Amino acid sequence: MTGIFADPDDAVAGISDGSTVLIGGFGMAGMPVQLVDALIRQGATDLTVVCNNAGNGDTGLAALLAAGRVRKMICSFPRQSDSWVFDGLYRAGKIELEVVPQGTLAERMRAAGAGIGAFYCPTGVGTPLADGKETRTIDGRDYVLEYPIKGDVALVGAHVGDRAGNLVYRKTARNFGPVMATAATLTIAQVNRVVEAGELDPETVVTPSIYVDRILDLGTAEAAS
């Protein structure tokens, strides 16, 4: 049963040191900032973080990096004009990096959620990204073997959730949220508001409640603050 929380600190309670944390967002679109801020306060460290990019400016994921809580980043776009926090840590040798092409990143998480043991993908063949990986020629084309990315925790940002735990997203803020929710042992979603079960049109539900363990209701949280 999905738990509904008004306090972000309660929503992230129990995340352990050394966890692999999947964090939704394409840049700041869909980034669950309140949950990430709560994770900083919670104190879990030695984390492996999986995200599309490696933080923007000084907020959200960048703040988690600046706090020294992340041991390794797995992402597709680690460097951009405002990724100075990650850039500084990487150049100083204080963080590990695994670069994964964007589509492969999404598929590796989808595979984890679908119970797929591994898959062959043509992306990265003949580049350093394929070094040390098994390759195979299928129907005349070369492929590289990729393994699923499983998370201990997923932090995702959705638009609306219901009390059963179903989620809908707003436009591009959807990005990696749906696949991350399926790929983690514990999925925590922040939503702008929570409605009663049955109020969401079933045809619009993107992430079913079976994948969602906790919901942070930002509407209630803001009213209480």
Buried (B, 14 or more C-beta within 10 A) or exposed (E): EBEBBBBBEEBBEEBEEEBBBBBBBBBBBBBBBBBBBBBBEBEBBEBBBBBBBBBBBEBBBBBBBBBEBBBBBBBBBBBBEBBBBBBEBBEEEEBEBBBBBBEBBBBBBBBBBEEEEEBBBEBBBEEEBBEEBEBEEEEEEEBBEBEBBBBBBBBBBBBBBBBBBBBBBEEEBBBBBBBBBBBBEBBBBBBBEBBEEEEBEEEEBBBBBEBBBBBBBBEBBEEEE
